[in-house]
Every structure is written in structure tokens, then in C-alpha cells.
């Protein structure tokens, strides 16, 4: 990758090179264990002109999202987060039964079901056939397609302009950031709102959340780089919120430039924090690779010592971020016997690259392992509550970053 996909600049600085890994959502069946796997370089760089952090677009969204393994509704805390957002958006914008809400990458309807419950007209745009059908099965109108300028214009012509366009945890997943952004502008009314949630590069760097770097995430945003990206589509960021989701996210509110007005005080405050952390120049990125190496070595030291001492370690969850961690650390079933996941789609499959078996969650209670390595650490509170029964035999939870942490649980 020699040019920035947003501004076209050719000065891209390396941030961290994680080697080569397979796509993180390409879970293997038993029959595929004897077949070769394709891996792709995973090297994060940052543009020194617009400060968009990015990886090369070596896979296409069609490869990942046509049949997708992630269903948002399996996380109760995420569904509750969506419910709270809907209610706050209704109050903020003044949505009512005459309004129209569109969510891009609406997944299984986890968010729009709350819009439906409020009697507000809505539409989901979801490229994955299987999760889109799950949304329709629950009464959420859903269009199976990817968003681009033409799709945005077609939806607007067929359904009218949207008073609110929501794009949660998708703005990182699209290699054509310019086309996608123009699609957002085509969807939204000339006096409407766009709300985007995406992981904050500030917390990724500060908390060494490098496992959120994977091939399905093409970009990594600060408020500053998000502001520049949305501007190419005629949208202006007017507000930014700091969220705890996904270990630290931002919610940016944007409007068409003609009606946007000045940025809020809290947006200016976030921009100031980013600048002070060195993310609007190269100073904030220089030590990240060394911190990543420390996380890897600490986790491997713990696992090898545990196994050598006759203790058992299993995993909880099979998220995309977990597969970056497992592949970068070279963790195989000899160090992590298996992992479990609440999503039945993954049961009986194996993690990409590392080929660790994925089992139902009940397996933990049957086997009573000494340690459970939590891979979706962003759901720490929810998972700690789900695994409170570990105290029956003194089992402990392990969190790998920003520093290795071993936690005793109580029921």
C-alpha cells in the first residue's frame, strides 16, 4: 500500500506489523482442517497528511459479509446499548411516527427493532444474507446490499430521505471510504443527521488493543480523521461522544455541511485530547509496536508456564479480535485446549489459522479448567457475570491487555 485511500497522499508511516494472518471471520469446518489457508499481511500504517490509520485492502467486503458469522443480538449488553441509543436519538432529533430511520450494516436488527417498537418507519441495509434474514424474521425491514453512492440514491428515491442514518461499527469495514461516505450523504435528508460509532484510535493505542486490527477493519479513526473522511461526502461533524463500547469508541454526529453549524465544545475537547496524545502527528505512534510485543510475550509466558505446571487453560469467545491475538502469538491447541462461544454457527468449527476447536459455553462447566482466557475483552462485565460460576472450583479469568491480568470471580 503506497497511497492513502482517503486523501491520496503517498507518505504512509508504519505503526505495527503483525505478520500474516488469515481473515479473522473465516472459521474452518472439520473438513477444511487438511486444506491450505490463505494468509494476508497485516501491517497498520498511518497517513501523515490526513492521519487516517489503515491497512491494505487485501480482501473484499464481499468475501467477509455475504455470509457472516457475527450476530449482534448474542450480546445482551450490546442490544441494551442500542436500545439506549435509539431512545436518546429520538429525544435529541425529535423523531416521531412521521420520521424515517436507516441503519447501514444493520446486522440482525439488534438496533432497528427498538425503532420498530417506537412506531417509527425504518429500513436496514445489510449485505449479509443470513443475518439480514434474521432481522426480517423479527419484523425489521431489511435490504440485502452494500452501501455506495448509487445504493444511497436508490433508497432515497424509493423510501424518501432519512431523518437519521445510523452506521455503527461499519465505517472501519469499508475499503472505499469515499464511496461509502457519499452513500451516507445520499441517504440523509438535507436537514438530517448521521450518527457513526467506531472504535477510537486513541484507546486502541493507549490500551494496546492491537487485536482489533484485522483484515476486515480497513481504517482506524480519530475524531480528526473521521472529520476529514466525512467531509469528502459533504458531511460535517458537529459533535463527538466518548463511549466505553469495544474498549473505547467514539460516536460522531454529522450533518450536511449546509446546515451543520459549529462543532460542539465536547468535540473540540476530544480533538484536544487526541492532539495531546500525539495522534495528529507521528509522536503518538512510535512506541506502539514495542507495547504490542510486550503483550504477546507476557501472554505466551503465562500460557507456557500454566501448561508446564499441569494447569488447564481454555478460551471464552471466538471474536475477530481474538483471532488476531491467537495468530500473532502463535497460540495453538497445545496452549489453549479450546474456546467456547454463544453463537451456534461457530460450534464444531475451528479458529482460522490457529485451528482451535470452538465448543458450546456449557463445556467450561463440565471441564472445570483452571483458567479462562477472555478473548472478547470488550464485554468484560457481561462475561464476568456469565462466568461467575467459576468460583465453584476456583477457576480464574485471564485478560491479556493492556497488561496481563488474572481475576478471581465471585458468584
C-alpha positions in Angstrom: 0.0 0.0 0.0 1.7 3.2 -1.2 -1.1 5.7 -1.2 -3.7 6.8 1.4 -7.2 5.6 0.4 -8.8 8.8 1.7 -6.6 11.7 0.5 -4.2 10.0 -2.0 -1.0 11.1 -0.2 2.0 8.8 -0.6 3.6 9.3 2.8 2.4 6.4 4.9 4.3 5.6 8.2 4.4 2.1 9.6 2.7 1.7 13.1 2.9 -2.0 13.7 3.4 -5.1 11.6 1.5 -8.2 12.8 2.9 -10.6 10.2 0.5 -12.5 8.0 -2.8 -14.0 9.2 -6.0 -15.4 7.6 -9.2 -13.4 7.6 -10.5 -13.4 11.1 -14.1 -14.4 10.4 -13.2 -17.4 8.1 -13.9 -20.1 10.6 -13.0 -23.6 9.5 -15.1 -26.8 9.3 -13.5 -30.1 10.2 -13.3 -31.0 6.5 -11.2 -27.9 5.9 -8.5 -28.7 8.5 -6.5 -30.6 5.9 -6.8 -27.8 3.3 -4.4 -24.9 2.9 -5.3 -21.5 4.3 -4.6 -18.2 2.6 -2.9 -15.6 4.8 -2.5 -11.9 4.2 0.0 -9.3 5.5 -1.4 -7.3 8.5 0.5 -4.1 8.7 -1.0 -0.9 10.1 0.2 2.4 8.7 -0.9 6.0 9.2 -1.2 8.7 6.6 0.9 11.7 7.6 -1.3 14.1 5.7 -4.9 13.2 6.9 -3.9 10.9 9.8 -6.1 8.1 8.7 -4.7 4.8 10.1 -5.2 2.0 7.6 -4.2 -1.4 6.4 -4.1 -2.6 2.8 -7.4 -3.7 1.3 -6.3 -7.3 0.6 -9.7 -8.9 1.0 -13.1 -7.6 -0.2 -16.2 -7.0 1.9 -18.0 -9.5 -0.3 -15.6 -12.2 0.9 -16.5 -11.4 4.6 -20.0 -10.2 4.7 -22.0 -12.2 2.1 -22.4 -15.0 4.7 -21.4 -13.6 8.1 -20.7 -15.4 11.4 -21.4 -12.4 13.7 -24.9 -11.8 15.1 -25.1 -8.7 17.3 -28.0 -9.9 19.3 -25.9 -12.6 21.1 -24.5 -9.8 23.3 -27.2 -8.6 25.7 -25.1 -5.6 26.7 -24.8 -4.6 23.0 -28.6 -4.8 22.5 -29.1 -2.7 25.6 -26.6 -0.2 24.3 -28.6 0.0 21.0 -31.9 0.5 22.9 -30.4 3.4 24.9 -29.1 5.0 21.7 -32.5 4.8 20.0 -34.2 6.5 22.9 -31.6 9.2 23.2 -31.7 9.8 19.4 -35.5 10.1 19.4 -35.2 12.8 22.1 -32.2 14.6 20.5 -33.6 14.8 17.0 -37.3 14.8 17.8 -38.1 11.6 15.9 -41.8 10.6 15.7 -44.2 8.5 13.6 -43.6 10.7 10.6 -39.8 10.2 10.7 -37.6 7.7 8.7 -34.5 6.0 10.1 -32.0 4.0 8.1 -29.2 1.9 9.6 -26.3 0.8 7.5 -24.8 -2.6 8.4 -27.9 -3.3 10.4 -26.9 -6.9 11.1 -29.7 -9.0 12.7 -31.9 -6.0 13.6 -30.5 -5.6 17.1 -30.9 -1.8 16.9 -33.8 -1.2 14.5 -36.1 -3.5 16.5 -36.2 -0.7 19.0 -37.1 1.8 16.3 -39.9 -0.5 15.2 -41.2 -0.8 18.8 -41.4 3.0 18.8 -43.6 3.0 15.7 -41.1 4.8 13.6 -40.6 3.8 10.0 -37.2 2.3 9.3 -35.0 0.3 7.0 -31.9 -1.7 7.5 -29.2 -2.0 4.8 -27.3 -5.3 5.5 -25.1 -7.1 3.0 -25.0 -10.5 4.8 -27.8 -12.7 3.6 -28.1 -14.8 6.7 -28.1 -12.1 9.3 -30.3 -9.9 7.2 -32.9 -12.7 7.0 -32.7 -13.0 10.8 -33.6 -9.3 11.0 -36.6 -9.7 8.7 -37.7 -12.7 10.7 -38.1 -10.3 13.7 -40.0 -7.7 11.8 -37.2 -5.3 10.8 -37.4 -4.3 7.1 -34.0 -5.1 5.7 -32.5 -4.6 2.2 -29.6 -7.0 1.3 -26.9 -4.9 -0.3 -23.8 -2.9 0.2 -23.9 0.8 0.5 -22.4 3.1 -2.1 -23.5 6.3 -3.8 -25.9 4.6 -6.2 -27.5 2.5 -3.4 -27.9 5.6 -1.3 -29.6 7.4 -4.1 -31.9 4.4 -4.9 -33.0 4.0 -1.3 -33.7 7.7 -1.1 -35.8 7.6 -4.3 -37.8 4.6 -3.1 -38.3 5.5 0.5 -37.6 9.2 0.9 -34.7 10.9 2.7 -33.8 9.7 6.1 -34.1 11.9 9.1 -31.4 9.8 10.8 -28.8 7.5 9.3 -27.0 5.2 11.7 -23.7 3.5 10.9 -22.5 1.6 13.9 -19.2 -0.4 13.7 -19.2 -0.4 9.9 -17.1 2.8 9.0 -13.9 0.7 9.6 -15.1 -2.1 7.4 -15.3 -0.5 4.0 -12.2 -0.1 1.8 -14.0 2.5 -0.4 -14.4 5.1 2.3 -15.1 7.9 -0.2 -17.9 6.0 -2.0 -19.4 4.8 1.3 -19.4 8.3 2.7 -21.1 9.7 -0.4 -23.7 6.9 0.0 -24.4 8.2 3.5 -24.9 11.7 2.2 -27.3 10.4 -0.5 -29.4 8.7 2.2 -29.7 11.5 4.7 -32.2 14.4 4.4 -30.8 17.8 3.6 -31.6 18.8 7.2 -31.0 15.3 8.7 -28.4 13.6 10.9 -25.8 10.9 10.6 -24.6 9.0 13.6 -21.5 6.8 13.4 -19.9 4.7 16.1 -16.4 3.3 15.6 -13.6 2.3 17.8 -11.4 5.2 18.9 -7.8 5.0 17.7 -6.8 6.9 20.9 -7.9 4.0 23.2 -6.5 1.4 20.7 -3.1 3.0 21.1 -3.2 3.8 24.8 -4.7 0.5 25.9 -2.7 -1.6 23.4 -5.9 -3.0 21.8 -4.0 -4.3 18.8 -6.2 -7.4 18.5 -8.8 -5.1 17.0 -6.5 -4.8 14.0 -7.6 -7.3 11.4 -8.3 -7.6 7.7 -12.0 -6.8 8.0 -11.1 -3.4 9.6 -9.6 -1.3 6.8 -9.5 2.0 8.8 -8.9 3.1 12.4 -10.3 6.6 13.3 -9.7 9.5 15.5 -12.3 12.3 15.5 -9.9 14.3 13.4 -9.6 11.6 10.7 -13.3 10.9 10.8 -14.0 14.6 10.3 -11.8 14.6 7.2 -13.4 11.4 5.9 -16.9 12.6 6.2 -16.1 15.9 4.6 -15.4 14.2 1.3 -19.1 13.3 1.2 -20.4 16.7 2.1 -20.9 15.9 5.8 -19.6 18.0 8.7 -19.0 16.5 12.2 -20.7 18.7 14.8 -20.5 16.6 17.9 -18.4 13.7 19.3 -19.1 11.4 22.3 -16.6 9.1 24.0 -18.1 5.6 24.6 -17.0 2.6 26.6 -18.1 0.1 24.0 -15.5 -2.0 22.3 -12.9 -0.9 24.8 -13.3 2.7 23.8 -15.3 4.1 20.9 -16.4 7.4 19.5 -19.9 8.4 18.4 -19.7 11.2 15.9 -22.8 13.2 14.8 -22.6 14.7 11.4 -24.9 16.8 9.2 -24.9 18.1 5.6 -22.4 21.0 5.5 -25.1 23.4 4.5 -26.9 23.1 7.9 -24.1 21.8 10.2 -23.1 24.8 12.2 -20.1 25.0 14.5 -18.7 21.9 16.4 -19.7 21.3 20.0 -17.4 22.0 23.0 -17.1 18.3 23.7 -16.0 17.6 20.2 -13.3 20.2 20.5 -12.3 18.7 23.8 -11.8 15.2 22.2 -9.8 16.8 19.4 -7.5 18.4 22.0 -7.0 15.1 23.8 -6.1 13.4 20.5 -3.6 16.1 19.7 -2.0 16.0 23.2 -1.6 12.2 22.8 0.4 12.8 19.6 -2.2 11.3 17.2 -2.2 14.3 14.9 1.5 13.8 14.3 3.8 10.8 14.5 4.9 11.1 18.1 1.9 9.1 19.5 2.6 6.0 17.3 6.3 5.4 17.8 6.1 3.1 20.9 3.1 1.1 19.9 5.0 -1.8 18.3 7.1 -2.3 21.4 3.9 -2.4 23.6 2.4 -4.9 21.3 5.4 -7.1 21.7 5.2 -6.9 25.5 1.6 -8.1 25.5 2.4 -11.0 23.3 5.4 -12.1 25.4 3.5 -11.8 28.7 0.6 -13.9 27.4 2.9 -16.6 26.0 4.9 -16.7 29.2 1.7 -17.2 31.2 0.3 -19.9 28.9 3.5 -21.9 28.7 4.0 -21.8 32.5 0.4 -22.8 33.1 0.6 -25.8 30.8 4.1 -26.8 32.1 2.6 -26.8 35.6 -0.2 -29.1 34.6 -2.9 -26.4 34.7 -5.7 -26.2 32.0 -6.5 -23.1 30.0 -9.4 -22.6 27.7 -10.9 -19.6 25.9 -14.1 -17.8 26.1 -15.5 -16.3 22.8 -14.4 -16.6 19.2 -14.5 -12.9 18.0 -12.5 -11.5 15.2 -10.2 -9.7 17.6 -9.4 -13.0 19.3 -8.2 -14.5 16.1 -5.7 -11.6 15.6 -4.4 -12.2 19.1 -4.2 -16.0 18.7 -2.4 -15.8 15.3 0.0 -13.1 16.3 1.0 -15.0 19.4 1.1 -18.4 17.7 -1.3 -19.9 20.2 -2.4 -23.5 19.2 -4.5 -26.2 21.0 -1.4 -27.3 23.0 -1.6 -24.0 24.8 -5.4 -23.3 24.6 -7.3 -26.5 24.5 -10.5 -25.0 23.1 -12.6 -21.9 23.2 -16.4 -21.5 23.6 -18.9 -19.2 22.0 -22.6 -18.5 22.4 -23.1 -18.4 18.6 -24.3 -21.9 17.5 -23.0 -21.1 14.0 -19.4 -21.4 15.3 -19.9 -24.7 17.2 -17.9 -27.5 15.7 -15.8 -25.1 13.7 -12.2 -24.1 14.3 -10.5 -20.7 14.6 -8.8 -19.5 11.4 -5.0 -20.1 11.3 -4.7 -21.4 14.9 -7.3 -24.2 14.4 -8.6 -24.2 18.0 -11.9 -26.0 18.4 -15.0 -23.9 19.2 -17.5 -25.5 21.6 -20.7 -24.5 23.3 -20.3 -22.5 26.6 -21.5 -25.4 28.7 -18.2 -27.2 28.1 -16.5 -24.9 30.6 -18.7 -26.0 33.5 -18.2 -29.7 32.5 -14.4 -29.5 32.3 -13.7 -27.0 35.2 -10.5 -25.5 33.8 -8.1 -23.6 35.9 -8.1 -20.5 33.7 -10.4 -19.0 31.1 -8.8 -16.6 28.6 -11.3 -14.0 27.7 -11.0 -13.1 24.0 -13.9 -10.5 23.7 -12.4 -8.4 26.5 -14.7 -5.5 25.4 -17.6 -7.5 27.0 -15.7 -7.8 30.3 -18.6 -7.0 32.7 -21.1 -9.2 30.8 -18.7 -12.2 30.6 -17.6 -11.9 34.1 -21.2 -12.2 35.2 -21.8 -15.1 32.9 -18.8 -17.0 34.2 -19.4 -16.3 37.9 -19.8 -20.0 38.5 -16.0 -20.4 38.1 -15.7 -19.7 41.8 -17.2 -23.2 42.4 -13.8 -24.7 41.7 -11.5 -21.7 42.0 -11.3 -21.0 38.2 -10.0 -17.6 37.2 -10.3 -15.3 34.2 -7.4 -14.0 32.2 -7.4 -10.7 30.3 -4.4 -10.2 28.0 -4.2 -6.4 27.6 -3.3 -3.6 28.2 -1.3 -5.8 30.6 -1.9 -9.4 31.6 -4.5 -9.6 34.4 -5.7 -12.7 36.3 -9.0 -12.2 38.0 -10.8 -14.3 40.6 -14.6 -14.3 40.2 -17.4 -14.5 42.8 -21.0 -15.6 42.2 
